[in-house]
Amino acid sequence: MTAHPYERWHSTLYPFLVSKMEELQLLGYPEATTAEVWSYLLHKKWKKPKEDVFLHQLVQDVMSVSVSGYMTFLTVEAYKAPAFDLKGLT
């Protein structure tokens, strides 16, 4: 699997990811992380990356992440994960 073209912007966008994570935590989602927000952006918002994207557009995308979009993404990802097996715990 090739790296996403916007991966090169991660360190530049990190302060905005922290800000969005803190906002989500203040809105009642204390488990929100910068890694989850980044994953949401890469796999949902930036599914089809543009070649000539500007930094301010990426910042806008980070800051416009909605709670509903973020939570829907996490829910779908949880359903895609392998089922948890309790058989070996008894």
PAVEX-797984 format. One record per residue (C-alpha): x, y, z; chain. Coordinates in steps of 0.05 Angstrom, whole numbers. Layout:
<pts>
X; Y; Z; vexnu
X; Y; Z; A .
...
</pts>
This chain:
<pts>
X; Y; Z; vexnu
0; 0; 0; A .
27; 68; -19; A .
29; 126; 28; A .
-26; 178; 23; A .
-1; 241; -13; A .
-21; 285; 45; A .
22; 246; 95; A .
77; 297; 83; A .
34; 350; 115; A .
23; 312; 181; A .
75; 349; 222; A .
52; 417; 196; A .
-21; 401; 210; A .
-8; 370; 278; A .
-25; 433; 319; A .
-92; 436; 283; A .
-103; 361; 297; A .
-90; 375; 371; A .
-140; 432; 370; A .
-193; 389; 337; A .
-180; 332; 386; A .
-188; 380; 445; A .
-253; 407; 415; A .
-281; 336; 408; A .
-260; 321; 480; A .
-295; 385; 505; A .
-358; 364; 467; A .
-361; 299; 507; A .
-315; 251; 469; A .
-257; 243; 518; A .
-228; 184; 480; A .
-216; 225; 417; A .
-143; 224; 393; A .
-103; 261; 341; A .
-89; 194; 307; A .
-163; 180; 299; A .
-177; 249; 271; A .
-118; 240; 222; A .
-144; 172; 202; A .
-214; 201; 190; A .
-184; 254; 146; A .
-141; 207; 106; A .
-193; 152; 96; A .
-257; 192; 91; A .
-248; 267; 77; A .
-186; 259; 33; A .
-205; 193; 0; A .
-192; 226; -68; A .
-132; 272; -57; A .
-122; 332; -102; A .
-54; 343; -136; A .
-52; 418; -127; A .
-78; 425; -56; A .
-59; 485; -14; A .
-41; 482; 60; A .
-99; 529; 79; A .
-147; 479; 47; A .
-121; 423; 89; A .
-125; 465; 152; A .
-197; 482; 134; A .
-212; 407; 126; A .
-182; 392; 195; A .
-219; 448; 229; A .
-285; 431; 196; A .
-287; 358; 220; A .
-357; 349; 250; A .
-373; 306; 310; A .
-425; 267; 270; A .
-377; 253; 212; A .
-321; 232; 260; A .
-366; 187; 301; A .
-397; 155; 240; A .
-328; 139; 214; A .
-307; 108; 280; A .
-371; 67; 283; A .
-361; 39; 212; A .
-288; 24; 227; A .
-309; -13; 290; A .
-357; -56; 250; A .
-302; -72; 201; A .
-255; -96; 256; A .
-252; -171; 271; A .
-302; -193; 324; A .
-275; -198; 395; A .
-271; -270; 418; A .
-287; -287; 491; A .
-278; -363; 483; A .
-208; -365; 512; A .
-225; -323; 573; A .
-267; -373; 612; A .
</pts>
